[in-house]
């Protein structure tokens, strides 16, 4: 299904965050006739400087605000004639969800509900009856593989995997996924959902694993790794994810879910060692290796052992495949963060 988006006005939520701020420049460049409205609350995880390359672009407009503010969301829909939503906005740091889950419940569940209600109100004249001017309107909900819980040493998540979230963060995202599904099944809203594996690349917040490893290494501090470092994640370069997201939004089938993964599994300890090894070559220390700074710390509560995605549906139905290997992607990532941290 090609929804024909060239003259749409697309509302992106949370576009000043990591994935959103990589996606917006990609999407604008690919679709030069689309108008794009970015609404972001600019919490600690949102940085408007992440979007400096599009700040003066006539296609782009920024609104600082909270997606839980129903009046604001409806005002944006009405003012700009929004006929597309790409919903990134979410509280996403698992550790924070364990210590302070309130914001995760509010933003990830209530915020998604507010957006769905606005889309239903402005796009549909009745259940399963889109208004003529909104026949191609679409709501793309961007989610995570963490909703599926934890894998053992073998197996992969697919679009048919049963949900089994294990943290307040993943539980709140699972609830949002179900809300999105229900608005399609109950009201006929044109929705698609994508669930991705761990992203890495430029513009990620310093609190996340890979930026933390690079920053701590360069600062000569201990590099903290949870437990024994054996927890495994499937890593996806953020620009490859952006490519997949654009395909899902434009070509995905109404009501369908698409799993996007990098097919690149490494334990947290492997990641730390690979980054340290690369830093040894790019910017060597005077004495020894960066890997000597790796330190093990008390494990996270309820820490999922392994995530891995089978992305065959994306590849077969939408023709997607990642451009970057982990070697090429992590090299670009390390160099970007070296440049960032050495400017500070």
C-alpha positions as CSV (number, residue, x, y, z in Angstrom):
1,X,0.0,0.0,0.0
2,X,1.5,3.3,-1.1
3,X,-0.4,6.0,0.7
4,X,0.8,8.9,-1.5
5,X,2.5,11.3,1.0
6,X,4.1,13.9,-1.2
7,X,1.8,16.8,-0.2
8,X,1.1,15.7,3.3
9,X,1.5,17.6,6.5
10,X,3.2,15.1,8.9
11,X,3.3,15.5,12.6
12,X,6.4,14.0,14.2
13,X,6.4,13.6,18.0
14,X,9.6,13.6,20.0
15,X,11.6,14.7,17.0
16,X,14.3,16.3,19.1
17,X,15.3,12.9,20.5
18,X,17.8,10.4,19.2
19,X,15.9,8.5,16.5
20,X,13.5,11.4,15.7
21,X,16.3,13.9,15.1
22,X,18.0,11.4,12.7
23,X,14.7,10.7,11.0
24,X,13.5,14.2,10.3
25,X,16.4,15.3,8.1
26,X,16.3,12.0,6.3
27,X,12.5,12.2,5.7
28,X,12.6,15.9,4.6
29,X,15.4,15.2,2.1
30,X,13.5,12.2,0.7
31,X,10.2,14.0,0.5
32,X,10.8,17.7,-0.4
33,X,7.1,18.5,-0.8
34,X,6.1,17.3,2.7
35,X,5.5,19.8,5.5
36,X,6.7,18.5,8.8
37,X,5.7,19.7,12.2
38,X,7.8,18.5,15.1
39,X,6.3,18.6,18.6
40,X,8.7,17.9,21.4
41,X,8.5,18.6,25.2
42,X,12.3,19.1,25.3
43,X,12.9,17.0,28.3
44,X,16.5,16.1,29.2
45,X,16.5,13.7,26.3
46,X,15.5,16.2,23.7
47,X,18.0,18.6,22.2
48,X,16.9,21.1,19.5
49,X,20.5,21.4,18.4
50,X,20.1,17.9,17.1
51,X,18.0,19.5,14.3
52,X,20.2,22.4,13.4
53,X,20.5,21.1,9.8
54,X,16.7,21.6,9.2
55,X,16.0,24.5,11.5
56,X,15.7,27.0,8.7
57,X,14.2,24.6,6.2
58,X,10.8,25.9,5.0
59,X,9.3,22.4,5.2
60,X,10.0,22.2,8.9
61,X,8.3,23.8,11.9
62,X,9.0,23.2,15.6
63,X,6.4,23.3,18.4
64,X,7.6,23.0,22.0
65,X,4.9,21.1,23.8
66,X,3.6,18.0,25.5
67,X,1.7,15.3,23.6
68,X,-0.4,14.8,26.8
69,X,-1.8,18.3,26.3
70,X,-5.0,17.5,24.3
71,X,-5.8,21.1,23.5
72,X,-2.3,21.7,22.0
73,X,-2.4,18.5,20.0
74,X,-5.8,19.3,18.6
75,X,-4.7,22.8,17.8
76,X,-1.8,21.5,15.8
77,X,-4.0,19.1,13.9
78,X,-6.5,21.8,13.0
79,X,-4.0,24.6,12.4
80,X,-1.7,22.7,10.1
81,X,-4.1,20.2,8.6
82,X,-2.1,17.2,9.9
83,X,-2.8,14.1,7.8
84,X,0.1,12.0,9.0
85,X,1.6,11.1,12.4
86,X,5.0,9.5,13.1
87,X,5.0,8.9,16.8
88,X,8.4,8.7,18.4
89,X,7.8,10.6,21.7
90,X,8.4,8.4,24.7
91,X,10.2,8.1,27.9
92,X,12.7,5.3,27.1
93,X,15.4,4.9,29.7
94,X,14.8,1.6,31.5
95,X,16.7,2.5,34.6
96,X,14.6,5.7,35.0
97,X,11.4,3.6,34.6
98,X,12.5,1.4,37.4
99,X,13.2,4.3,39.8
100,X,10.4,6.7,38.7
101,X,7.8,5.0,36.5
102,X,5.2,7.8,36.7
103,X,6.4,9.8,33.6
104,X,6.6,6.6,31.6
105,X,2.9,5.8,32.2
106,X,1.8,9.3,31.5
107,X,3.8,10.0,28.3
108,X,3.9,6.6,26.7
109,X,0.3,5.6,27.4
110,X,-1.7,8.8,28.0
111,X,0.3,10.7,25.3
112,X,-0.3,8.0,22.7
113,X,-4.0,8.0,23.6
114,X,-4.3,11.8,23.1
115,X,-2.7,11.5,19.7
116,X,-5.0,8.7,18.7
117,X,-8.0,10.6,19.8
118,X,-7.0,13.6,17.8
119,X,-6.3,11.6,14.7
120,X,-9.7,9.9,15.1
121,X,-11.5,13.2,15.6
122,X,-9.9,15.0,12.6
123,X,-9.6,12.1,10.1
124,X,-12.8,10.1,10.5
125,X,-16.4,11.2,10.1
126,X,-17.5,7.9,11.7
127,X,-15.9,4.6,12.5
128,X,-14.4,3.1,9.3
129,X,-15.3,6.2,7.3
130,X,-12.4,8.5,6.7
131,X,-13.2,12.1,5.6
132,X,-12.6,12.5,1.9
133,X,-9.6,14.9,2.5
134,X,-8.0,12.4,4.9
135,X,-8.4,9.1,2.9
136,X,-4.6,8.7,2.9
137,X,-4.0,9.9,6.5
138,X,-1.8,7.5,8.5
139,X,-0.6,7.0,12.1
140,X,2.8,5.3,12.5
141,X,3.6,4.2,16.0
142,X,7.3,3.6,16.6
143,X,7.8,1.0,19.3
144,X,10.5,-1.3,20.7
145,X,11.4,-5.0,20.8
146,X,11.4,-4.8,24.6
147,X,7.7,-5.3,24.6
148,X,8.3,-9.0,23.8
149,X,10.3,-9.6,26.9
150,X,13.5,-11.7,27.1
151,X,14.8,-14.5,24.9
152,X,17.0,-17.4,25.9
153,X,20.2,-18.3,24.0
154,X,18.2,-19.2,20.9
155,X,15.3,-17.9,18.9
156,X,14.1,-14.5,17.6
157,X,11.3,-12.0,18.0
158,X,8.9,-11.8,15.1
159,X,5.7,-9.8,14.6
160,X,3.8,-12.8,16.0
161,X,5.8,-13.1,19.3
162,X,3.6,-12.8,22.4
163,X,4.0,-9.7,24.5
164,X,5.8,-10.2,27.8
165,X,7.2,-6.8,29.0
166,X,9.5,-7.0,32.0
167,X,10.1,-3.3,33.0
168,X,7.7,-0.3,33.5
169,X,9.2,1.1,30.3
170,X,8.4,-1.9,28.2
171,X,5.1,-2.4,29.8
172,X,4.1,1.2,29.0
173,X,5.2,0.8,25.4
174,X,3.2,-2.5,25.2
175,X,0.1,-0.7,26.4
176,X,0.6,2.0,23.8
177,X,1.0,-0.7,21.1
178,X,-2.3,-2.2,22.2
179,X,-4.0,1.2,22.1
180,X,-2.8,1.8,18.6
181,X,-4.0,-1.7,17.5
182,X,-7.4,-1.1,19.1
183,X,-8.0,2.2,17.2
184,X,-7.4,0.4,14.0
185,X,-9.7,-2.6,14.8
186,X,-12.4,-0.6,16.5
187,X,-12.5,2.7,14.5
188,X,-10.7,1.8,11.3
189,X,-7.9,4.3,11.9
190,X,-5.1,3.8,9.4
191,X,-2.3,2.7,11.6
192,X,1.0,0.9,11.3
193,X,3.4,-0.1,14.1
194,X,7.1,-0.9,14.0
195,X,9.1,-2.5,16.8
196,X,12.9,-2.0,16.5
197,X,16.0,-3.4,18.2
198,X,18.6,-1.3,20.0
199,X,19.6,1.7,17.9
200,X,23.1,3.2,17.9
201,X,24.6,6.2,16.1
202,X,24.9,10.0,16.2
203,X,22.8,12.2,18.5
204,X,22.0,9.5,21.1
205,X,21.7,10.8,24.7
206,X,24.8,10.4,26.8
207,X,23.1,8.1,29.3
208,X,22.8,5.2,26.8
209,X,25.2,2.4,26.7
210,X,27.4,3.2,23.6
211,X,27.8,6.9,24.3
212,X,28.6,6.1,27.9
213,X,31.3,3.7,26.9
214,X,32.9,6.2,24.5
215,X,32.6,9.1,26.9
216,X,34.0,7.2,29.9
217,X,36.8,5.8,27.9
218,X,37.9,9.3,26.6
219,X,37.6,10.8,30.1
220,X,39.8,8.1,31.6
221,X,37.0,6.9,33.9
222,X,35.6,3.5,34.7
223,X,33.4,2.1,32.0
224,X,30.4,0.6,33.8
225,X,28.9,-2.7,32.6
226,X,26.0,-4.3,34.3
227,X,26.4,-7.7,35.9
228,X,28.9,-9.8,34.1
229,X,28.2,-8.1,30.7
230,X,26.6,-11.2,29.2
231,X,23.3,-9.6,28.3
232,X,22.8,-9.7,24.5
233,X,21.3,-7.0,22.3
234,X,20.6,-6.8,18.5
235,X,22.1,-3.6,17.3
236,X,20.7,-1.4,14.5
237,X,22.4,1.7,13.0
238,X,20.0,4.6,13.4
239,X,20.1,5.6,9.7
240,X,19.2,2.1,8.7
241,X,16.3,2.3,11.1
242,X,15.3,5.6,9.5
243,X,15.3,4.0,6.1
244,X,13.0,1.2,7.4
245,X,10.7,3.6,9.2
246,X,10.1,5.6,6.0
247,X,9.2,2.4,4.1
248,X,6.8,1.3,6.9
249,X,5.1,4.7,6.9
250,X,4.8,4.9,3.1
251,X,4.3,1.3,2.1
252,X,3.2,-0.7,5.1
253,X,-0.2,-2.4,5.2
254,X,-2.9,-0.8,7.4
255,X,-3.0,-2.5,10.8
256,X,0.2,-4.4,10.3
257,X,3.3,-4.6,12.6
258,X,6.9,-4.6,11.2
259,X,9.9,-5.7,13.2
260,X,13.1,-3.9,12.3
261,X,16.4,-5.4,13.5
262,X,20.0,-5.2,12.6
263,X,20.7,-9.0,12.8
264,X,23.9,-8.0,14.8
265,X,24.0,-9.5,18.2
266,X,26.6,-8.7,20.8
267,X,26.8,-8.9,24.5
268,X,27.3,-5.7,26.4
269,X,30.8,-6.7,27.3
270,X,31.5,-7.5,23.6
271,X,30.3,-4.0,22.7
272,X,32.5,-2.4,25.3
273,X,35.6,-4.4,24.1
274,X,34.9,-3.6,20.4
275,X,34.6,0.1,21.1
276,X,37.7,0.1,23.2
277,X,39.7,-1.8,20.6
278,X,38.6,0.7,17.9
279,X,39.5,3.7,20.2
280,X,42.9,2.2,20.7
281,X,43.5,2.6,17.0
282,X,41.7,5.9,16.3
283,X,42.9,7.8,19.4
284,X,45.3,5.6,21.4
285,X,46.1,6.2,25.1
286,X,49.6,7.0,26.2
287,X,49.8,3.8,28.2
288,X,47.7,0.6,27.9
289,X,44.3,0.0,26.3
290,X,40.9,1.6,26.9
291,X,39.6,-1.9,27.8
292,X,41.5,-1.7,31.1
293,X,38.8,0.8,32.2
294,X,35.9,-1.7,31.9
295,X,34.3,-2.3,35.3
296,X,31.4,-4.5,36.3
297,X,28.6,-2.9,38.4
298,X,25.5,-4.3,40.1
299,X,23.1,-5.6,37.6
300,X,19.9,-3.8,36.6
301,X,16.7,-5.1,38.3
302,X,14.8,-7.5,36.0
303,X,17.5,-7.2,33.3
304,X,16.4,-9.0,30.2
305,X,19.0,-11.5,29.0
306,X,18.7,-11.3,25.2
307,X,16.8,-9.5,22.4
308,X,17.0,-10.5,18.8
309,X,14.8,-9.7,15.8
310,X,13.9,-11.6,12.7
311,X,13.3,-8.8,10.1
312,X,12.3,-11.1,7.2
313,X,8.9,-9.4,6.9
314,X,10.5,-6.0,6.4
315,X,12.9,-7.5,3.8
316,X,10.4,-9.5,1.9
317,X,7.4,-7.1,1.9
318,X,9.0,-3.7,1.9
319,X,12.4,-4.4,0.3
320,X,14.4,-3.1,3.3
321,X,17.9,-4.1,4.3
322,X,20.5,-2.3,6.4
323,X,23.3,-0.5,4.6
324,X,25.8,-0.5,7.5
325,X,27.6,-3.4,9.0
326,X,28.4,-3.1,12.7
327,X,32.0,-2.4,11.9
328,X,31.1,0.5,9.6
329,X,28.3,1.8,11.8
330,X,30.3,1.8,15.0
331,X,33.2,3.5,13.4
332,X,31.0,6.4,12.2
333,X,29.4,6.5,15.7
334,X,32.7,6.6,17.6
335,X,34.1,9.3,15.3
336,X,30.9,11.4,15.8
337,X,31.2,11.1,19.6
338,X,34.9,11.9,19.7
339,X,34.1,15.1,17.8
340,X,31.3,15.9,20.2
341,X,33.1,15.2,23.4
342,X,36.3,16.9,22.4
343,X,34.4,20.1,21.6
344,X,33.1,20.4,25.1
